[in-house]
Amino acid sequence: MRLLTLVIALLLVLIQYPLWLGKGGWMRTWELERQLDAQRQTNEELQTRNTALDAEVRDLKSGTDAIEERARYELGMIKAGEAFVQLVDGPAPPAAAPARPAPAGQPSAPARR
């Protein structure tokens, strides 16, 4: 009787192995579901990007505003009759030193013209 129980337990373990660790087992299924979720997330991001690009292409095909904007900002182009002004942030000029009063008893320096 003890041998029969041992054989049945061994057969039960052998039957369980493909269910958990085999090619179509639970472990493989969980891994594939994880990969599928990651791919769905990537697809959603790409779909959002594609929608934005599609809107930009339609805008470029239908109107001149988008083309003009790109020409201005990416190529630095201007329309005829416009003036181009470029402001450059640079170091601030040094502040002028305040005039010091002349010591008592000495005449102040004459003003320059």
DSSP file (Angstrom, degrees, kcal/mol; ACC not computed):
  #  RESIDUE AA STRUCTURE BP1 BP2  ACC     N-H-->O    O-->H-N    N-H-->O    O-->H-N    TCO  KAPPA ALPHA  PHI   PSI    X-CA   Y-CA   Z-CA
    1    1 A M     >        0   0    0      0, 0.0     4,-1.9     0, 0.0     5,-0.1   0.000 360.0 360.0 360.0 -37.6    0.0    0.0    0.0
    2    2 A R  H  >  +     0   0    0      1,-0.2     4,-1.9     2,-0.2     5,-0.1   0.878 360.0  51.5 -66.5 -37.6    2.8    2.4    0.8
    3    3 A L  H  > S+     0   0    0      1,-0.2     4,-2.2     2,-0.2    -1,-0.2   0.885 107.4  52.6 -66.7 -39.4    4.4    1.7   -2.6
    4    4 A L  H  > S+     0   0    0      2,-0.2     4,-2.3     1,-0.2    -1,-0.2   0.899 108.9  49.6 -63.7 -40.9    1.1    2.5   -4.4
    5    5 A T  H  X S+     0   0    0     -4,-1.9     4,-2.3     1,-0.2    -2,-0.2   0.902 111.0  50.3 -63.9 -41.5    0.8    5.8   -2.5
    6    6 A L  H  X S+     0   0    0     -4,-1.9     4,-2.1     2,-0.2    -2,-0.2   0.889 110.9  48.4 -64.9 -40.7    4.4    6.7   -3.5
    7    7 A V  H  X S+     0   0    0     -4,-2.2     4,-2.4     2,-0.2    -2,-0.2   0.907 111.8  49.0 -66.7 -43.0    3.8    5.9   -7.2
    8    8 A I  H  X S+     0   0    0     -4,-2.3     4,-2.2     2,-0.2    -2,-0.2   0.904 111.6  49.5 -64.5 -41.2    0.6    7.9   -7.3
    9    9 A A  H  X S+     0   0    0     -4,-2.3     4,-2.0     2,-0.2    -1,-0.2   0.896 111.2  49.7 -64.6 -40.0    2.4   10.9   -5.7
   10   10 A L  H  X S+     0   0    0     -4,-2.1     4,-2.2     2,-0.2    -2,-0.2   0.907 111.1  48.6 -66.2 -41.8    5.2   10.6   -8.2
   11   11 A L  H  X S+     0   0    0     -4,-2.4     4,-2.1     2,-0.2    -2,-0.2   0.876 109.2  53.9 -64.2 -37.8    2.7   10.5  -11.1
   12   12 A L  H  X S+     0   0    0     -4,-2.2     4,-1.8     2,-0.2    -2,-0.2   0.902 109.6  47.3 -63.5 -41.3    0.9   13.5   -9.7
   13   13 A V  H  X S+     0   0    0     -4,-2.0     4,-1.6     2,-0.2    -2,-0.2   0.904 111.1  51.4 -66.4 -41.4    4.2   15.5   -9.6
   14   14 A L  H  < S+     0   0    0     -4,-2.2    -2,-0.2     1,-0.2    -1,-0.2   0.851 110.5  49.0 -64.7 -34.7    5.0   14.4  -13.2
   15   15 A I  H  X S+     0   0    0     -4,-2.1     4,-0.7     1,-0.2    -1,-0.2   0.863 110.3  51.6 -71.9 -35.4    1.6   15.6  -14.4
   16   16 A Q  H  X S+     0   0    0     -4,-1.8     4,-2.0     1,-0.2     5,-0.3   0.789  93.1  75.0 -72.1 -29.0    2.0   18.9  -12.6
   17   17 A Y  H  X>S+     0   0    0     -4,-1.6     4,-3.1     1,-0.2     5,-0.7   0.917  97.5  43.3 -54.9 -52.1    5.4   19.7  -14.1
   18   18 A P  H  >5S+     0   0    0      0, 0.0     4,-0.9     0, 0.0    -1,-0.2   0.851 110.7  58.3 -64.7 -30.2    4.2   20.6  -17.6
   19   19 A L  H  <5S+     0   0    0     -4,-0.7     7,-2.4     6,-0.1    -2,-0.2   0.903 121.4  23.5 -63.9 -40.0    1.3   22.6  -16.1
   20   20 A W  H  <5S+     0   0    0     -4,-2.0     7,-1.5     5,-0.3     8,-0.3   0.862 140.5  17.4 -94.8 -40.4    3.7   24.9  -14.1
   21   21 A L  H  <5S+     0   0    0     -4,-3.1    -2,-0.1    -5,-0.3    -4,-0.1   0.456  97.1 103.7-117.3  -2.9    7.1   24.8  -16.0
   22   22 A G  S ><<S-     0   0    0     -4,-0.9     3,-1.4    -5,-0.7     6,-0.4   0.008  88.4 -84.5 -76.1-175.4    6.3   23.4  -19.5
   23   23 A K  T 3  S+     0   0    0      1,-0.3    -1,-0.1     5,-0.1    -4,-0.1   0.850 130.5  28.6 -60.7 -38.7    6.1   25.2  -22.8
   24   24 A G  T 3  S+     0   0    0     -6,-0.2    -1,-0.3     4,-0.1    -2,-0.1   0.055  99.5 127.4-109.4  24.3    2.4   26.2  -22.3
   25   25 A G  S <> S-     0   0    0     -3,-1.4     4,-2.2     1,-0.1    -5,-0.3  -0.074  75.8 -95.0 -79.8 178.8    2.6   26.3  -18.5
   26   26 A W  H  > S+     0   0    0     -7,-2.4     4,-2.7     1,-0.2     5,-0.2   0.874 120.6  54.6 -62.8 -40.2    1.6   29.0  -16.1
   27   27 A M  H  > S+     0   0    0     -7,-1.5     4,-2.1     1,-0.2    -1,-0.2   0.928 111.1  44.7 -61.8 -45.2    5.1   30.5  -15.8
   28   28 A R  H  > S+     0   0    0     -6,-0.4     4,-2.4    -8,-0.3    -1,-0.2   0.891 112.5  52.9 -65.7 -39.2    5.4   31.0  -19.5
   29   29 A T  H  X S+     0   0    0     -4,-2.2     4,-2.2     2,-0.2    -2,-0.2   0.908 109.0  48.9 -63.4 -42.7    1.8   32.4  -19.7
   30   30 A W  H  X S+     0   0    0     -4,-2.7     4,-2.0     2,-0.2    -1,-0.2   0.901 111.5  49.7 -64.5 -40.7    2.6   35.0  -16.9
   31   31 A E  H  X S+     0   0    0     -4,-2.1     4,-2.3    -5,-0.2    -2,-0.2   0.907 111.1  49.0 -64.9 -41.7    5.8   36.0  -18.7
   32   32 A L  H  X S+     0   0    0     -4,-2.4     4,-2.3     1,-0.2    -1,-0.2   0.872 109.5  52.3 -66.2 -36.6    4.0   36.4  -22.0
   33   33 A E  H  X S+     0   0    0     -4,-2.2     4,-2.2     2,-0.2    -1,-0.2   0.889 109.0  50.3 -65.7 -38.4    1.2   38.5  -20.3
   34   34 A R  H  X S+     0   0    0     -4,-2.0     4,-2.0     2,-0.2    -2,-0.2   0.922 112.2  46.8 -64.2 -44.5    3.9   40.8  -18.9
   35   35 A Q  H  X S+     0   0    0     -4,-2.3     4,-2.3     1,-0.2    -2,-0.2   0.882 110.8  53.2 -63.9 -38.0    5.5   41.2  -22.3
   36   36 A L  H  X S+     0   0    0     -4,-2.3     4,-2.3     2,-0.2    -2,-0.2   0.904 108.0  49.8 -64.8 -42.0    2.1   41.9  -23.8
   37   37 A D  H  X S+     0   0    0     -4,-2.2     4,-2.0     2,-0.2    -1,-0.2   0.905 111.0  49.6 -63.0 -41.7    1.4   44.6  -21.3
   38   38 A A  H  X S+     0   0    0     -4,-2.0     4,-2.1     1,-0.2    -2,-0.2   0.897 111.6  48.7 -64.3 -40.0    4.7   46.3  -22.0
   39   39 A Q  H  X S+     0   0    0     -4,-2.3     4,-2.6     2,-0.2    -2,-0.2   0.875 108.8  53.1 -68.7 -36.8    4.1   46.1  -25.7
   40   40 A R  H  X S+     0   0    0     -4,-2.3     4,-2.2     2,-0.2    -1,-0.2   0.908 108.8  50.1 -63.1 -40.8    0.6   47.6  -25.3
   41   41 A Q  H  X S+     0   0    0     -4,-2.0     4,-2.0     2,-0.2    -2,-0.2   0.922 111.5  47.9 -62.9 -43.9    2.1   50.5  -23.4
   42   42 A T  H  X S+     0   0    0     -4,-2.1     4,-2.4     1,-0.2    -2,-0.2   0.906 110.7  52.0 -62.7 -41.9    4.7   51.1  -26.1
   43   43 A N  H  X S+     0   0    0     -4,-2.6     4,-2.4     1,-0.2    -1,-0.2   0.881 107.5  52.0 -63.1 -38.7    1.9   50.9  -28.8
   44   44 A E  H  X S+     0   0    0     -4,-2.2     4,-2.1     2,-0.2    -1,-0.2   0.915 110.4  48.3 -64.2 -42.3   -0.1   53.6  -26.9
   45   45 A E  H  X S+     0   0    0     -4,-2.0     4,-2.1     1,-0.2    -2,-0.2   0.917 113.6  46.9 -63.3 -43.2    2.9   55.9  -26.8
   46   46 A L  H  X S+     0   0    0     -4,-2.4     4,-2.7     1,-0.2    -2,-0.2   0.870 109.6  53.9 -67.6 -36.0    3.6   55.4  -30.5
   47   47 A Q  H  X S+     0   0    0     -4,-2.4     4,-2.2     2,-0.2    -1,-0.2   0.904 108.3  49.7 -64.6 -40.6   -0.1   55.9  -31.3
   48   48 A T  H  X S+     0   0    0     -4,-2.1     4,-1.9     2,-0.2    -2,-0.2   0.920 112.6  47.3 -62.6 -44.0   -0.1   59.3  -29.5
   49   49 A R  H  X S+     0   0    0     -4,-2.1     4,-2.4     1,-0.2    -2,-0.2   0.909 111.5  50.6 -64.3 -42.2    3.0   60.3  -31.3
   50   50 A N  H  X S+     0   0    0     -4,-2.7     4,-2.5     1,-0.2    -1,-0.2   0.877 107.9  53.1 -64.6 -37.6    1.6   59.2  -34.7
   51   51 A T  H  X S+     0   0    0     -4,-2.2     4,-2.2     2,-0.2    -1,-0.2   0.917 110.2  47.7 -63.4 -42.9   -1.6   61.2  -34.0
   52   52 A A  H  X S+     0   0    0     -4,-1.9     4,-2.0     1,-0.2    -2,-0.2   0.912 113.1  48.0 -64.5 -42.2    0.4   64.3  -33.3
   53   53 A L  H  X S+     0   0    0     -4,-2.4     4,-2.4     2,-0.2    -2,-0.2   0.886 110.0  52.6 -65.5 -38.0    2.5   63.8  -36.5
   54   54 A D  H  X S+     0   0    0     -4,-2.5     4,-2.5     2,-0.2    -2,-0.2   0.910 109.0  49.6 -63.8 -42.3   -0.6   63.2  -38.5
   55   55 A A  H  X S+     0   0    0     -4,-2.2     4,-2.1     1,-0.2    -1,-0.2   0.892 111.1  50.0 -63.1 -39.0   -2.2   66.5  -37.3
   56   56 A E  H  X S+     0   0    0     -4,-2.0     4,-2.3     2,-0.2    -2,-0.2   0.896 110.1  49.8 -67.5 -39.4    1.0   68.3  -38.1
   57   57 A V  H  X S+     0   0    0     -4,-2.4     4,-2.2     2,-0.2    -2,-0.2   0.924 111.0  49.3 -64.9 -44.0    1.1   66.8  -41.7
   58   58 A R  H  X S+     0   0    0     -4,-2.5     4,-2.1     1,-0.2    -2,-0.2   0.897 111.6  49.9 -61.4 -39.4   -2.5   67.8  -42.2
   59   59 A D  H  X S+     0   0    0     -4,-2.1     4,-2.0     1,-0.2     7,-0.4   0.893 110.7  49.1 -66.3 -40.3   -1.7   71.3  -41.0
   60   60 A L  H  < S+     0   0    0     -4,-2.3    -1,-0.2     1,-0.2    -2,-0.2   0.867 114.3  46.1 -67.0 -35.5    1.3   71.6  -43.3
   61   61 A K  H  < S+     0   0    0     -4,-2.2    -2,-0.2    -5,-0.2    -1,-0.2   0.848 118.1  40.5 -74.9 -33.9   -0.8   70.4  -46.3
   62   62 A S  H  < S+     0   0    0     -4,-2.1     2,-0.3    -5,-0.2    -2,-0.2   0.820 116.0  27.2 -91.8 -30.7   -3.8   72.6  -45.7
   63   63 A G     <  -     0   0    0     -4,-2.0     4,-0.4    -5,-0.2    -1,-0.1  -0.842  56.8-136.1-133.9 167.0   -2.5   76.0  -44.7
   64   64 A T  S  > S+     0   0    0     -2,-0.3     4,-2.7     2,-0.1     5,-0.2   0.564  90.2  81.5 -96.1 -10.0    0.5   78.3  -45.0
   65   65 A D  H  > S+     0   0    0      1,-0.2     4,-2.5     2,-0.2     5,-0.2   0.924  94.3  45.3 -62.3 -44.5    0.6   79.3  -41.3
   66   66 A A  H  > S+     0   0    0     -7,-0.4     4,-2.3     2,-0.2    -1,-0.2   0.893 113.8  49.3 -67.6 -38.3    2.5   76.1  -40.2
   67   67 A I  H  > S+     0   0    0     -4,-0.4     4,-2.4    -8,-0.2    -2,-0.2   0.922 112.3  48.6 -65.5 -42.9    4.9   76.4  -43.1
   68   68 A E  H  X S+     0   0    0     -4,-2.7     4,-2.2     2,-0.2    -2,-0.2   0.911 110.5  51.1 -63.1 -42.6    5.5   80.1  -42.3
   69   69 A E  H  X S+     0   0    0     -4,-2.5     4,-2.6    -5,-0.2     5,-0.3   0.923 111.5  47.0 -61.9 -44.5    6.1   79.3  -38.6
   70   70 A R  H  X>S+     0   0    0     -4,-2.3     4,-2.5     1,-0.2     5,-0.9   0.908 110.7  52.1 -63.9 -41.5    8.6   76.6  -39.4
   71   71 A A  H  X5S+     0   0    0     -4,-2.4     6,-2.3     3,-0.2     4,-0.7   0.889 113.4  45.5 -62.3 -38.5   10.4   78.8  -41.9
   72   72 A R  H  X5S+     0   0    0     -4,-2.2     4,-0.8     4,-0.2    -2,-0.2   0.963 122.5  31.5 -69.1 -52.0   10.7   81.5  -39.2
   73   73 A Y  H  <5S+     0   0    0     -4,-2.6    -2,-0.2    -5,-0.2    -3,-0.2   0.849 129.1  32.3 -82.5 -35.3   11.8   79.4  -36.3
   74   74 A E  H  <5S+     0   0    0     -4,-2.5    -3,-0.2    -5,-0.3    -1,-0.1   0.821 133.0  26.2 -92.1 -32.5   13.8   76.6  -37.9
   75   75 A L  H  <<S-     0   0    0     -5,-0.9    -3,-0.2    -4,-0.7    -2,-0.2   0.540  95.7-126.3-109.6  -9.8   15.3   78.5  -40.9
   76   76 A G     <  +     0   0    0     -4,-0.8    -4,-0.2    -5,-0.3     2,-0.1   0.776  51.9 158.5  72.0  26.6   15.4   82.1  -39.6
   77   77 A M        -     0   0    0     -6,-2.3     2,-0.3    -9,-0.1    -1,-0.2  -0.484  22.0-163.4 -83.9 154.7   13.5   83.4  -42.6
   78   78 A I        -     0   0    0     -2,-0.1     2,-0.1     4,-0.1     3,-0.1  -0.924  22.2-105.3-133.2 159.5   11.5   86.7  -42.6
   79   79 A K    >   -     0   0    0     -2,-0.3     3,-1.7     1,-0.1     2,-0.2  -0.367  49.0 -84.9 -78.2 162.1    8.9   88.2  -44.9
   80   80 A A  T 3  S+     0   0    0      1,-0.3    -1,-0.1    -2,-0.1     3,-0.1  -0.478 117.3  22.2 -65.1 135.6    9.6   91.0  -47.3
   81   81 A G  T 3  S+     0   0    0      1,-0.3    -1,-0.3    -2,-0.2     2,-0.2   0.409  97.2 119.0  86.8  -2.1    9.4   94.4  -45.6
   82   82 A E    <   -     0   0    0     -3,-1.7     2,-0.4     2,-0.0    -1,-0.3  -0.647  57.4-135.9 -93.5 154.2   10.0   92.9  -42.1
   83   83 A A        -     0   0    0     -2,-0.2     2,-0.6    -3,-0.1    -4,-0.1  -0.909  12.6-139.6-108.2 138.0   12.9   93.9  -39.9
   84   84 A F        -     0   0    0     -2,-0.4     2,-0.5    -6,-0.1    -6,-0.0  -0.864  20.9-177.8-100.3 123.1   14.8   91.2  -38.0
   85   85 A V        -     0   0    0     -2,-0.6     2,-0.5     2,-0.0    -2,-0.0  -0.986   5.5-167.1-122.6 128.1   15.8   92.0  -34.5
   86   86 A Q        -     0   0    0     -2,-0.5     2,-0.5     2,-0.0    -2,-0.0  -0.968   5.5-157.4-119.3 123.9   17.8   89.6  -32.4
   87   87 A L        -     0   0    0     -2,-0.5     2,-0.5     2,-0.0    -2,-0.0  -0.873   9.5-163.8-101.0 126.4   18.2   90.1  -28.6
   88   88 A V        -     0   0    0     -2,-0.5     2,-0.6     0, 0.0    -2,-0.0  -0.937  16.7-133.8-113.2 127.3   21.2   88.4  -27.1
   89   89 A D        +     0   0    0     -2,-0.5     3,-0.0     3,-0.0    -2,-0.0  -0.684  41.9 159.6 -77.1 122.2   21.5   87.9  -23.4
   90   90 A G        -     0   0    0     -2,-0.6     2,-0.1     1,-0.1     0, 0.0  -0.740  47.7 -60.0-132.5-178.5   25.0   89.0  -22.4
   91   91 A P        -     0   0    0      0, 0.0    -1,-0.1     0, 0.0     0, 0.0  -0.409  61.4-107.5 -66.1 143.2   26.8   90.0  -19.3
   92   92 A A        -     0   0    0      1,-0.1     3,-0.1    -2,-0.1    -3,-0.0  -0.431  37.3-105.3 -69.7 142.1   25.4   93.2  -17.7
   93   93 A P        -     0   0    0      0, 0.0    -1,-0.1     0, 0.0     3,-0.1  -0.376  46.0 -93.0 -66.3 149.1   27.5   96.3  -18.1
   94   94 A P        -     0   0    0      0, 0.0     2,-0.1     0, 0.0     3,-0.1  -0.346  44.6-108.2 -64.9 143.3   29.3   97.3  -15.0
   95   95 A A        -     0   0    0      1,-0.1     2,-0.1    -3,-0.1    -3,-0.0  -0.452  36.8-105.1 -71.4 141.9   27.4   99.8  -12.9
   96   96 A A        -     0   0    0     -2,-0.1    -1,-0.1     1,-0.1     3,-0.0  -0.455  35.7-114.1 -69.0 138.2   28.8  103.3  -12.9
   97   97 A A        -     0   0    0     -2,-0.1    -1,-0.1     1,-0.1     3,-0.1  -0.533  34.8-109.9 -72.8 135.6   30.6  104.2   -9.6
   98   98 A P        -     0   0    0      0, 0.0     2,-0.2     0, 0.0    -1,-0.1  -0.369  37.8-101.4 -65.7 145.4   28.8  107.0   -7.7
   99   99 A A        -     0   0    0      1,-0.1    -3,-0.0    -3,-0.0     0, 0.0  -0.468  34.0-138.8 -69.8 133.6   30.7  110.3   -7.7
  100  100 A R        -     0   0    0     -2,-0.2    -1,-0.1    -3,-0.1     2,-0.1  -0.759  20.9-113.3 -93.7 138.3   32.5  110.9   -4.5
  101  101 A P        -     0   0    0      0, 0.0     3,-0.1     0, 0.0    -1,-0.1  -0.398  37.1-102.7 -67.9 147.7   32.3  114.4   -3.0
  102  102 A A        -     0   0    0      1,-0.1     3,-0.1     4,-0.1     6,-0.1  -0.382  44.9 -95.1 -68.4 147.1   35.6  116.3   -2.9
  103  103 A P    >   -     0   0    0      0, 0.0     3,-1.9     0, 0.0    -1,-0.1  -0.232  55.2 -82.5 -60.0 154.1   37.4  116.5    0.4
  104  104 A A  T 3  S+     0   0    0      1,-0.3     0, 0.0    -3,-0.1     0, 0.0  -0.316 115.8  23.7 -59.9 135.0   36.7  119.6    2.4
  105  105 A G  T 3  S+     0   0    0      1,-0.2    -1,-0.3    -3,-0.1    -3,-0.0   0.322 101.2  99.1  92.2  -6.4   38.8  122.5    1.5
  106  106 A Q  S <  S-     0   0    0     -3,-1.9    -1,-0.2    -4,-0.0     2,-0.1  -0.910  75.2-116.5-113.5 140.9   39.5  121.4   -2.1
  107  107 A P        -     0   0    0      0, 0.0     2,-0.1     0, 0.0    -3,-0.0  -0.430  33.9-111.6 -70.9 148.5   37.7  122.6   -5.2
  108  108 A S        -     0   0    0      1,-0.1     3,-0.1    -6,-0.1     0, 0.0  -0.400  40.4 -90.8 -75.4 157.4   35.7  120.0   -7.1
  109  109 A A        -     0   0    0      1,-0.1    -1,-0.1    -2,-0.1     3,-0.1  -0.402  48.1-103.0 -68.5 143.4   36.9  118.9  -10.6
  110  110 A P        -     0   0    0      0, 0.0     2,-0.2     0, 0.0    -1,-0.1  -0.362  39.5-104.6 -66.7 147.6   35.4  120.9  -13.4
  111  111 A A        -     0   0    0     -3,-0.1     2,-0.2     1,-0.1    -3,-0.0  -0.501  34.6-125.9 -72.6 139.1   32.6  119.3  -15.4
  112  112 A R              0   0    0     -2,-0.2    -1,-0.1     1,-0.1    -3,-0.0  -0.611 360.0 360.0 -87.2 145.7   33.6  117.9  -18.8
  113  113 A R              0   0    0     -2,-0.2    -1,-0.1     0, 0.0    -2,-0.0   0.394 360.0 360.0-114.5 360.0   31.8  118.9  -21.9
